[in-house]
Amino acid sequence: MPKRNLPGKNILIDMQSFRGHTYSMKKLRGMTAKQTLFVQEYLVDLNATQAAIRAGYKPKNAFQTGAENLKKPKIAELVQEALAERAERTGVTQDMVIEGLLKEAKLYDEDASHGARVTAWTNLGKHLGMFKEKVEVSGKVDHEHKVSFPGLDERLAEMFPEDPKDES
């Protein structure tokens, strides 16, 4: 099994098998050791920023690096493949998770915790899209996009002819 040292770190990565997931060398071809480790670390908690840090990327750029890595087709494919394999291996489905949250949310006995109920209801609400996290983006746009549709005015005029009665 090919192994690579992670540059700048004293870590040896088994490039084919890590954290219970086995990859074909063909799928790993062209990926750096850091990228491979990023995939594995992302599977720990699905947090791209923390995965980037644990994979050896600079903490200062980890947020951006993590987001960029998840957009790379090879990395995205490996993550999806590993998540699907994990779901199959564990037998846990989204429905099971939601049923468990609903059961916890409705649990009112001496062993039930108010905090657990609130957390369960919150997670169910997030699943339904009730709580949107807002991200404020600021900055200056220094370019304009102009789109033209040749013939659109003519086609609209054909579709919606002016009514002579409406003109005063």
N, C-alpha and C positions, 0 to 999 in steps of 0.2 A: 504494500500500500504506500503510495507516494505521500511524503510528509513534507511540510514546509515550515521554516521558522518565520514567525511574524516579525518583521523588521522593527528593531528598537525595543522589542519585548522578549522576555525569556519564556516564550510560550511555544510549544510544538503542537501544531494542528494536524490531526489526521484528516486529510482532505476528503476522504470518502465516507467516513462515519463519525458523527459527532452528535451528542445529545439524543441518541436513539434514532436518528434519521440517517439513512444511507443514500449517498448520491453516486450517480455514475460519473466517471471522470470526464466523459463527453460533455455533460452538463456543466461541469466546473471549469472547463477549458476557457481561458480568456479572463477568468476572474482572479483577482488578487487574493492573497491570504486574508487581508483585512475584510474584503467583501464577503468572503466565505464565512469568516468569523462573525461578521455583522448579521448575516442570515441566521446563524445559530443563536446569537445573543438576542435577536429580535423575537425569536420564538419563546424566550423565557417569559417576557412580560408584554410583548407587542408594543413596546415603547421604543420608537426609532432613535430618539435622542440618547437615551440610556444605552441602547444597543451600540450606537456609534462610539460612545465613550468606552464601553467595555471592550469593543473590538480594537481599540487603540487609536481612534481618531482624536484630534484635539478637541477638548471640551468646549473651547471658545466657538468652534464651528460645528459642533455636534448636531444642533437642531437642523441646520441647513444640509449637512452631509447626510443625516438620516433620511430626510425627506427626499433628497436627490437619489439616494441609493434605492429607496422603495419605488422610484419611477423607472429605474433601469429594468428593461425587459427580463434579462436573465435572473436578476435578484427577485423581481416580482414573481416570476414563474417558480423559482425554488421555494419561496415563502408559501405560495398557494399550495404547492405540491406537499410541502411538509405539514401545513395545517390540515389538509385533507387526509393525509396519512395518519396524523394524530387523532383526528375525529374518528376515523375508521378503527384505529387501534384501541382507543379508549371506549368507543361505543357511545360517546356523549354527543347528543345532537342539540341544536338550538332550541328545539321544542322542550327537551328535557331541562335545559337551563331555565327557560321561561316558566315552566311548570314548577320548578324548585323555588324560583323567586316568588311566584304567586303564593305558593304554600307558606313560605316564610313571612310574606307580607300579611297574610291572614291569620297567622298564629298568635293566639291570645291565651296563653296559659302561664303557669308559674315559671316555666323554663324559657319563656319568650322574652326577648329584649326589645324595648322600644326602638333603640338605635338600629337593631337588625331589621325591624319592620320598615323604618323610614328608609334605610338603605335599599331594601328590596323594592319598595314602591318607587324610589328614585330611579333605580336601574330599569324597572319596567317602563317608567315614563320616558327615559332616554331611548329605550328600544322602540317606543312608539313615535319618537321624534317630537315629544312634547317640550323638551328642554333643549333649545338650540344654544350652543356655545357661540358667543359672538367674538369675532376677532376684529380688532380695529386696525385698519391699514391706512397709513398716511404716507404722503410723498407726492412728488410732482410727476406728471406724465409729460414727457417731452416729445411725444410724437402723436400724430393723429392717424386714424385708419379711415380711409374713405372707400366706400363700397358703391359701385354703380351697377345698375341692372339695365343694360341696353334694351330699349323697347318697352320698358315697364310702363311709362306714361301712356303710350299708345294702347297697350293691352288693358290698362285700367279704364281708359276712356271708352274702349269697346265694351268692357264688362259693365260699366256704370255710366251710361250716356246721361248727359245733363238733361233734365226735364225743362222744356221751355216755359212751363207754367211757373216754375220756381224763380225765374228771373224777373225782377221788378223794374 
